[in-house]
Amino acid sequence: MSSLLAPSSASFFISEFQINIGMRFFEIKPIKPLTPQQQRIKSLQTQKQNISKQLKAERDRQKIQRAQQTIQSVISKAISNS
């Protein structure tokens, strides 16, 4: 555990951290506010994505329900035939 607290390793991590901060500083660009038309388009795209996810979830739910009903009918037929 004393090797983790060695001054040389601590200074290495600090200097590496400072380098990363400096590199990220130049990558950040200010974001311009959207115009009302752009906001509307972005909102509609988000709604479309959410509805697509909901539609897929509902289709999957119905598919699972049909599979469960099929399994139940096969089990009930097997029990009645034995």
Order of alpha helices (4+ residues) and beta strands (2+ residues): alpha-alpha
